[in-house]
């Protein structure tokens, strides 16, 4: 069992460190409207891509997701939550 287990919904606990310098991909949903049809829009660190999404309007954000390589994907509402963490280097 991990020392710092995640919460019931799967999000990290408040003291769980985020790898802000981890490589990540910014995906944009294609205009076909298919939820599984994403293309890579940008490469960078997790912190850089969170910043990139946060300068978008909420309507634009809805079309993007961030994939931390080898780890997990963050939907738009999770990206907003990441940007509000006290340890976000923004």
Backbone as CSV, one residue per row, in Angstrom:
resi,resn,N_x,N_y,N_z,CA_x,CA_y,CA_z,C_x,C_y,C_z
1,UNK,0.848,-1.180,0.000,0.000,0.000,0.000,0.890,1.237,0.000
2,UNK,0.562,2.239,-0.833,1.391,3.435,-0.873,1.359,4.202,0.441
3,UNK,2.439,4.903,0.713,2.522,5.696,1.931,1.492,6.823,1.934
4,UNK,1.271,7.460,0.791,0.284,8.533,0.657,-0.775,8.105,-0.349
5,UNK,-1.769,7.314,0.061,-2.763,6.855,-0.907,-3.577,8.020,-1.457
6,UNK,-4.113,7.821,-2.651,-4.945,8.850,-3.259,-6.315,8.854,-2.608
7,UNK,-7.131,9.845,-2.937,-8.479,9.937,-2.398,-9.394,8.977,-3.142
8,UNK,-10.622,8.899,-2.706,-11.598,7.993,-3.294,-11.764,8.250,-4.787
9,UNK,-11.768,9.520,-5.192,-11.975,9.868,-6.603,-10.704,9.719,-7.430
10,UNK,-9.583,9.405,-6.808,-8.362,9.176,-7.548,-7.448,10.373,-7.672
11,UNK,-7.858,11.536,-7.189,-6.970,12.690,-7.261,-5.941,12.615,-6.137
12,UNK,-4.794,13.242,-6.321,-3.765,13.137,-5.286,-4.177,13.877,-4.018
13,UNK,-3.677,13.428,-2.899,-3.909,14.128,-1.649,-3.208,15.464,-1.657
14,UNK,-3.554,16.342,-0.754,-3.019,17.706,-0.766,-1.518,17.757,-0.545
15,UNK,-0.945,16.743,0.122,0.491,16.765,0.348,1.256,15.931,-0.686
16,UNK,0.556,15.421,-1.673,1.174,14.611,-2.714,1.915,15.531,-3.689
17,UNK,3.226,15.350,-3.831,3.972,16.247,-4.721,3.618,16.019,-6.185
18,UNK,3.600,17.086,-6.926,3.358,17.037,-8.363,4.706,17.211,-9.050
19,UNK,4.953,16.451,-10.075,6.194,16.581,-10.835,6.049,17.677,-11.882
20,UNK,6.141,18.917,-11.449,5.919,20.051,-12.350,6.885,20.065,-13.529
21,UNK,8.082,19.495,-13.368,9.074,19.463,-14.444,8.991,18.194,-15.289
22,UNK,8.013,17.339,-15.009,7.852,16.110,-15.786,7.438,16.444,-17.215
23,UNK,7.932,15.686,-18.200,7.520,15.914,-19.584,6.037,15.602,-19.751
24,UNK,5.375,16.398,-20.576,3.945,16.229,-20.778,3.574,16.630,-22.205
25,UNK,2.378,16.237,-22.592,1.848,16.550,-23.917,0.506,17.259,-23.754
26,UNK,0.298,18.281,-24.549,-0.993,18.963,-24.592,-1.742,18.417,-25.799
27,UNK,-2.923,17.850,-25.550,-3.734,17.276,-26.628,-4.939,18.171,-26.874
28,UNK,-5.297,18.307,-28.154,-6.498,19.045,-28.531,-7.450,18.093,-29.233
29,UNK,-8.705,18.144,-28.810,-9.732,17.330,-29.468,-9.943,17.867,-30.879
30,UNK,-10.037,16.976,-31.835,-10.224,17.416,-33.214,-11.615,18.019,-33.390
31,UNK,-11.794,18.718,-34.472,-13.073,19.366,-34.761,-14.158,18.384,-35.173
32,UNK,-13.816,17.102,-35.285,-14.837,16.112,-35.629,-15.781,15.866,-34.467
33,UNK,-15.366,16.291,-33.261,-16.219,16.139,-32.096,-16.085,14.807,-31.401
34,UNK,-15.236,13.925,-31.927,-15.053,12.633,-31.281,-14.191,12.803,-30.048
35,UNK,-14.644,12.293,-28.925,-13.918,12.461,-27.675,-12.580,11.738,-27.672
36,UNK,-12.446,10.671,-28.447,-11.198,9.917,-28.460,-10.237,10.403,-29.541
37,UNK,-10.628,11.398,-30.315,-9.832,11.866,-31.445,-9.033,13.108,-31.053
38,UNK,-7.928,12.899,-30.322,-7.084,13.992,-29.859,-5.786,14.007,-30.655
39,UNK,-5.240,15.202,-30.878,-3.943,15.343,-31.528,-3.011,16.102,-30.588
40,UNK,-1.718,15.857,-30.713,-0.739,16.551,-29.876,-0.604,17.983,-30.383
41,UNK,-0.842,18.938,-29.498,-0.742,20.351,-29.850,0.578,20.956,-29.398
42,UNK,1.165,20.413,-28.339,2.390,20.990,-27.796,3.047,20.006,-26.840
43,UNK,4.379,20.116,-26.734,5.184,19.356,-25.771,5.750,20.353,-24.775
44,UNK,5.971,19.924,-23.554,6.600,20.779,-22.548,6.560,20.107,-21.196
45,UNK,6.879,20.872,-20.175,6.744,20.343,-18.824,5.288,20.471,-18.393
46,UNK,4.934,19.745,-17.357,3.572,19.838,-16.844,3.242,21.279,-16.466
47,UNK,4.155,21.970,-15.790,3.909,23.362,-15.384,3.710,24.274,-16.592
48,UNK,4.522,24.112,-17.636,4.389,24.942,-18.831,3.040,24.736,-19.504
49,UNK,2.606,23.492,-19.580,1.347,23.204,-20.261,0.143,23.636,-19.441
50,UNK,0.219,23.529,-18.120,-0.861,24.058,-17.278,-0.982,25.560,-17.519
51,UNK,0.142,26.258,-17.549,0.119,27.699,-17.815,-0.488,27.980,-19.188
52,UNK,-0.092,27.214,-20.200,-0.603,27.406,-21.558,-2.123,27.289,-21.594
53,UNK,-2.652,26.305,-20.897,-4.108,26.105,-20.888,-4.796,27.210,-20.084
54,UNK,-4.179,27.651,-19.015,-4.828,28.651,-18.165,-4.916,30.029,-18.807
55,UNK,-4.114,30.321,-19.814,-4.249,31.609,-20.499,-5.349,31.564,-21.557
56,UNK,-5.935,30.397,-21.788,-7.045,30.241,-22.728,-8.358,30.643,-22.059
57,UNK,-9.336,30.920,-22.869,-10.679,31.160,-22.342,-11.255,29.820,-21.880
58,UNK,-12.232,29.838,-20.988,-12.853,28.575,-20.564,-13.409,27.767,-21.741
59,UNK,-13.908,28.437,-22.758,-14.442,27.736,-23.929,-13.325,27.014,-24.684
60,UNK,-12.162,27.650,-24.800,-11.026,27.010,-25.463,-10.497,25.850,-24.635
61,UNK,-10.413,26.043,-23.314,-9.903,24.999,-22.415,-10.654,23.686,-22.560
62,UNK,-11.933,23.773,-22.836,-12.781,22.582,-22.918,-12.304,21.609,-23.991
63,UNK,-11.466,22.060,-24.908,-10.995,21.224,-26.013,-9.635,20.591,-25.747
64,UNK,-9.075,20.801,-24.561,-7.710,20.349,-24.288,-7.626,19.422,-23.096
65,UNK,-6.618,18.571,-23.139,-6.258,17.712,-22.024,-4.738,17.630,-21.983
66,UNK,-4.179,17.421,-20.801,-2.733,17.269,-20.650,-2.453,15.831,-20.250
67,UNK,-1.486,15.239,-20.938,-1.044,13.895,-20.595,0.371,13.980,-20.045
68,UNK,0.524,13.626,-18.786,1.866,13.542,-18.212,2.412,12.197,-18.666
69,UNK,3.509,12.221,-19.401,4.006,11.021,-20.061,4.228,9.881,-19.086
70,UNK,3.632,8.737,-19.438,3.766,7.541,-18.637,2.974,7.558,-17.352
71,UNK,2.104,8.556,-17.160,1.439,8.680,-15.867,-0.074,8.742,-16.019
72,UNK,-0.583,9.911,-16.366,-2.035,10.085,-16.428,-2.419,11.288,-17.257
73,UNK,-3.717,11.448,-17.484,-4.241,12.588,-18.218,-5.025,13.491,-17.277
74,UNK,-4.970,14.786,-17.556,-5.707,15.781,-16.784,-6.739,16.428,-17.694
75,UNK,-7.997,16.352,-17.306,-9.082,17.007,-18.030,-9.081,18.492,-17.691
76,UNK,-9.859,19.308,-18.432,-9.846,20.755,-18.188,-10.101,21.152,-16.731
77,UNK,-11.063,20.527,-16.059,-11.341,20.911,-14.663,-10.179,20.529,-13.752
78,UNK,-9.459,19.453,-14.083,-8.299,19.064,-13.290,-7.119,20.009,-13.528
79,UNK,-7.003,20.528,-14.751,-5.945,21.497,-15.066,-6.157,22.775,-14.260
80,UNK,-7.401,23.222,-14.169,-7.711,24.401,-13.353,-7.334,24.137,-11.897
81,UNK,-7.675,22.947,-11.397,-7.329,22.608,-10.003,-5.824,22.582,-9.800
82,UNK,-5.068,22.071,-10.776,-3.609,22.081,-10.678,-3.074,23.508,-10.577
83,UNK,-3.654,24.416,-11.357,-3.183,25.803,-11.363,-3.445,26.517,-10.050
84,UNK,-4.352,25.979,-9.244,-4.713,26.607,-7.972,-3.982,25.991,-6.781
85,UNK,-3.151,24.990,-7.044,-2.380,24.380,-5.955,-1.345,25.384,-5.430
86,UNK,-1.089,25.391,-4.140,-0.116,26.326,-3.588,1.307,26.076,-4.080
87,UNK,1.606,24.867,-4.531,2.955,24.574,-5.026,3.108,24.765,-6.528
88,UNK,2.055,25.246,-7.202,2.117,25.482,-8.656,3.126,26.602,-8.921
89,UNK,4.131,26.328,-9.767,5.178,27.341,-10.000,4.766,28.457,-10.934
90,UNK,3.577,28.343,-11.534,2.995,29.278,-12.473,3.707,30.514,-12.710
